[in-house]
């Protein structure tokens, strides 16, 4: 059966070549031989567990080592490393401070304890920065949302204004169309009184407008050669007589529309 020292030496050699599982097996054998659980073996096995990311097992060995020899600064330092691995920064800082108290000449213990303090401060600062950034983002979102709402309101108002303008314009156009329809209706009524070729009855002359657009239109109609010739046609005369009873139907007649277009073009050209 192997003795304690030989097993420990083999375990230490396995640690040097990074064979941590083999080292743990050797340290286990040491602890079976020494029922008092040598605290140095526990610290070495603790380190092997740390390298294998077995933090709970490492933590148990560090605690057992401190129970056996509480004045060993290395045991407290190893405990601090286990606590760091488990994200227990405050407890790790206390362990490193204890190690520094037991061995003030070891600046590594002091540095490790101070690093944990600085890390805690940095975490608080980062948390504040994150909160400030989140508040800034939320404020920007609120402002963007308000601008979007305002833009929608402006667009709705503009649409409402445009709709009112369109309605007003449409009403205006309808009034103008109605007035023009009445003038055209009157003009067609007057036209139906023409009976003789190239001659305008005297009673009809009294009804002809003298001034304005309607006077100009009527004058052009009565001097239009094609229209006067068409008045000799019986069929056209019958059509005119029918339009006298319903002048608005004349606006649907292609022949009458053509006559009106020619007269309007003649007016515009001159």
C-alpha positions as CSV (number, residue, x, y, z in Angstrom):
1,X,0.0,0.0,0.0
2,X,1.3,3.5,-0.9
3,X,2.2,5.8,1.8
4,X,1.0,9.4,2.3
5,X,4.0,11.2,1.1
6,X,4.4,9.2,-2.1
7,X,0.7,9.7,-3.0
8,X,0.9,13.4,-2.3
9,X,4.1,13.7,-4.4
10,X,2.4,11.9,-7.3
11,X,-0.6,14.2,-7.0
12,X,1.6,17.3,-7.1
13,X,3.4,16.0,-10.2
14,X,0.1,15.4,-12.0
15,X,-0.9,19.0,-11.2
16,X,2.3,20.3,-12.8
17,X,1.4,18.6,-16.1
18,X,-2.2,19.7,-15.9
19,X,-3.7,16.2,-15.3
20,X,-6.1,17.4,-12.7
21,X,-8.3,14.3,-12.5
22,X,-5.3,12.1,-11.9
23,X,-4.1,14.6,-9.2
24,X,-7.5,14.5,-7.5
25,X,-7.4,10.7,-7.4
26,X,-3.9,10.8,-5.7
27,X,-5.1,13.4,-3.2
28,X,-8.1,11.3,-2.4
29,X,-5.8,8.4,-1.6
30,X,-3.7,10.7,0.7
31,X,-6.8,11.6,2.6
32,X,-7.8,8.0,3.0
33,X,-4.3,7.3,4.4
34,X,-4.4,10.3,6.8
35,X,-7.6,10.3,8.7
36,X,-6.8,13.8,10.0
37,X,-7.3,15.2,6.5
38,X,-4.0,17.0,5.9
39,X,-5.0,20.7,5.2
40,X,-2.3,21.1,2.5
41,X,-3.7,18.1,0.6
42,X,-7.1,19.7,0.8
43,X,-5.8,23.0,-0.6
44,X,-4.1,21.2,-3.5
45,X,-7.3,19.3,-4.3
46,X,-9.2,22.5,-4.0
47,X,-7.0,24.0,-6.7
48,X,-7.5,21.0,-9.0
49,X,-11.3,21.3,-8.6
50,X,-11.0,25.0,-9.5
51,X,-9.1,24.2,-12.7
52,X,-11.9,21.7,-13.6
53,X,-14.6,24.4,-12.9
54,X,-16.0,22.3,-10.1
55,X,-16.5,25.3,-7.8
56,X,-18.7,23.7,-5.2
57,X,-16.3,20.9,-4.5
58,X,-13.4,23.4,-4.4
59,X,-15.3,25.6,-1.9
60,X,-15.9,22.6,0.4
61,X,-12.1,21.7,0.4
62,X,-11.2,25.4,1.1
63,X,-13.6,25.5,4.1
64,X,-12.3,22.1,5.4
65,X,-8.7,23.3,5.2
66,X,-9.5,26.5,7.2
67,X,-11.2,24.4,9.8
68,X,-8.0,22.4,10.2
69,X,-5.7,25.4,10.1
70,X,-7.5,28.8,10.3
71,X,-4.3,30.8,10.5
72,X,-3.1,29.7,7.1
73,X,-3.3,32.7,4.7
74,X,-3.2,30.5,1.7
75,X,-6.3,28.7,2.8
76,X,-8.2,32.0,3.0
77,X,-6.8,33.1,-0.3
78,X,-8.0,29.8,-1.9
79,X,-11.4,30.4,-0.3
80,X,-11.5,33.9,-1.9
81,X,-10.8,32.3,-5.3
82,X,-13.7,29.8,-4.9
83,X,-16.1,32.6,-3.9
84,X,-15.1,34.7,-6.9
85,X,-15.7,31.8,-9.2
86,X,-19.2,31.6,-7.6
87,X,-19.8,35.3,-8.2
88,X,-19.8,36.1,-4.5
89,X,-17.6,39.2,-4.7
90,X,-18.2,40.7,-1.2
91,X,-17.5,37.4,0.5
92,X,-14.4,36.9,-1.7
93,X,-13.1,40.4,-0.6
94,X,-13.5,39.5,3.1
95,X,-11.5,36.2,2.5
96,X,-8.7,38.0,0.7
97,X,-8.6,40.7,3.5
98,X,-8.2,37.9,6.0
99,X,-5.4,36.4,4.0
100,X,-3.7,39.8,3.9
101,X,-4.1,40.3,7.7
102,X,-2.4,36.9,8.3
103,X,0.4,37.7,5.8
104,X,0.8,41.5,5.3
105,X,4.0,41.0,3.2
106,X,2.0,39.4,0.5
107,X,0.8,42.2,-1.8
108,X,-1.2,39.8,-3.9
109,X,-3.7,39.3,-1.1
110,X,-4.0,43.1,-0.7
111,X,-4.4,43.6,-4.5
112,X,-7.1,40.9,-4.7
113,X,-9.1,42.5,-1.9
114,X,-8.9,45.9,-3.4
115,X,-9.8,44.6,-6.9
116,X,-13.1,43.3,-5.4
117,X,-13.8,46.7,-3.9
118,X,-13.1,48.4,-7.3
119,X,-15.2,45.8,-9.1
120,X,-18.1,46.5,-6.8
121,X,-17.8,50.2,-7.4
122,X,-17.6,49.7,-11.2
123,X,-20.7,47.5,-11.0
124,X,-22.6,50.2,-9.2
125,X,-21.3,52.9,-11.7
126,X,-22.3,50.7,-14.7
127,X,-25.7,50.1,-13.2
128,X,-26.2,53.8,-12.8
129,X,-25.0,54.3,-16.4
130,X,-27.4,51.6,-17.7
131,X,-30.3,53.2,-15.8
132,X,-29.4,56.7,-17.1
133,X,-29.1,55.3,-20.6
134,X,-32.5,53.5,-20.3
135,X,-34.1,56.7,-19.1
136,X,-32.6,58.6,-22.0
137,X,-33.9,56.0,-24.4
138,X,-37.4,56.1,-22.8
139,X,-37.4,59.9,-23.1
140,X,-36.4,59.7,-26.7
141,X,-39.2,57.2,-27.4
142,X,-41.7,59.4,-25.6
143,X,-40.6,62.5,-27.6
144,X,-40.7,60.5,-30.9
145,X,-44.2,59.3,-30.0
146,X,-45.4,62.8,-29.3
147,X,-43.9,64.1,-32.5
148,X,-45.7,61.3,-34.4
149,X,-49.0,62.2,-32.7
150,X,-48.5,65.9,-33.5
151,X,-47.8,65.0,-37.1
152,X,-50.9,62.9,-37.4
153,X,-52.9,65.8,-35.9
154,X,-51.4,68.3,-38.4
155,X,-52.1,65.9,-41.3
156,X,-55.7,65.4,-40.1
157,X,-56.2,69.2,-39.8
158,X,-54.7,69.8,-43.3
159,X,-57.0,67.1,-44.8
160,X,-59.9,68.7,-43.1
161,X,-58.9,72.2,-44.5
162,X,-58.4,70.7,-48.0
163,X,-61.8,69.0,-47.8
164,X,-63.5,72.2,-46.9
165,X,-61.7,74.0,-49.8
166,X,-62.7,71.3,-52.2
167,X,-66.3,71.5,-51.1
168,X,-66.3,75.3,-51.3
169,X,-64.8,75.1,-54.8
170,X,-67.3,72.4,-55.8
171,X,-70.2,74.6,-54.7
172,X,-68.8,77.5,-56.6
173,X,-68.4,75.5,-59.7
174,X,-72.0,74.2,-59.4
175,X,-73.3,77.7,-59.0
176,X,-71.4,78.8,-62.2
177,X,-72.6,75.7,-64.1
178,X,-76.2,76.5,-63.0
179,X,-75.9,80.0,-64.3
180,X,-74.4,78.9,-67.6
181,X,-77.1,76.3,-67.9
182,X,-79.8,78.9,-67.5
183,X,-78.2,81.2,-70.1
184,X,-77.8,78.3,-72.5
185,X,-81.4,77.3,-71.9
186,X,-82.6,80.8,-72.6
187,X,-80.4,81.0,-75.7
188,X,-81.9,77.7,-77.1
189,X,-85.4,79.0,-76.4
190,X,-84.7,82.1,-78.4
191,X,-83.1,80.1,-81.2
192,X,-86.3,78.1,-81.7
193,X,-88.1,81.3,-82.9
194,X,-86.0,81.5,-86.1
195,X,-88.0,80.2,-89.0
196,X,-87.0,81.9,-92.3
197,X,-83.8,81.4,-94.3
198,X,-81.1,84.0,-93.6
199,X,-83.6,86.2,-91.8
200,X,-84.1,87.0,-88.1
201,X,-87.7,88.0,-87.1
202,X,-88.1,91.5,-85.7
203,X,-89.7,90.3,-82.5
204,X,-86.7,87.9,-82.1
205,X,-84.2,90.8,-82.5
206,X,-85.7,92.4,-79.4
207,X,-84.7,89.4,-77.4
208,X,-81.1,89.2,-78.5
209,X,-78.7,90.2,-75.8
210,X,-76.7,93.3,-76.8
211,X,-73.8,93.1,-74.4
212,X,-71.6,90.7,-72.5
213,X,-70.6,87.1,-73.3
214,X,-74.2,86.0,-74.1
215,X,-74.6,88.9,-76.5
216,X,-71.4,87.9,-78.3
217,X,-72.4,84.2,-78.5
218,X,-75.9,85.0,-79.8
219,X,-74.5,87.4,-82.4
220,X,-72.1,84.8,-83.6
221,X,-74.9,82.2,-83.8
222,X,-77.1,84.4,-85.9
223,X,-74.3,85.2,-88.3
224,X,-73.1,81.6,-88.6
225,X,-73.6,80.6,-92.2
226,X,-73.8,76.9,-91.4
227,X,-76.4,77.4,-88.7
228,X,-78.6,79.6,-90.9
229,X,-78.5,77.0,-93.7
230,X,-79.4,74.3,-91.2
231,X,-82.5,76.3,-90.1
232,X,-83.9,75.7,-93.6
233,X,-83.9,72.0,-93.0
234,X,-87.3,70.8,-91.8
235,X,-85.9,68.0,-89.7
236,X,-83.5,70.5,-87.9
237,X,-86.4,72.9,-87.4
238,X,-88.4,70.1,-85.7
239,X,-85.5,69.3,-83.5
240,X,-85.2,73.0,-82.5
241,X,-88.9,73.1,-81.7
242,X,-88.6,70.0,-79.5
243,X,-85.6,71.6,-77.7
244,X,-87.8,74.6,-77.1
245,X,-89.9,72.5,-74.8
246,X,-86.8,70.8,-73.2
247,X,-83.7,73.0,-73.8
248,X,-81.5,70.9,-71.6
249,X,-81.8,68.0,-74.1
250,X,-79.9,70.2,-76.6
251,X,-76.8,69.8,-74.5
252,X,-76.8,66.1,-75.3
253,X,-77.2,66.5,-79.0
254,X,-73.8,66.2,-80.9
255,X,-75.0,68.5,-83.6
256,X,-75.9,71.3,-81.2
257,X,-72.7,70.7,-79.2
258,X,-70.7,71.0,-82.4
259,X,-72.4,74.3,-83.3
260,X,-71.7,75.7,-79.9
261,X,-68.0,74.6,-80.0
262,X,-67.5,76.2,-83.3
263,X,-69.0,79.5,-82.1
264,X,-66.9,79.4,-78.9
265,X,-63.7,78.7,-80.8
266,X,-64.5,81.5,-83.2
267,X,-64.9,83.9,-80.2
268,X,-61.7,82.8,-78.6
269,X,-59.7,83.1,-81.8
270,X,-60.8,86.7,-82.3
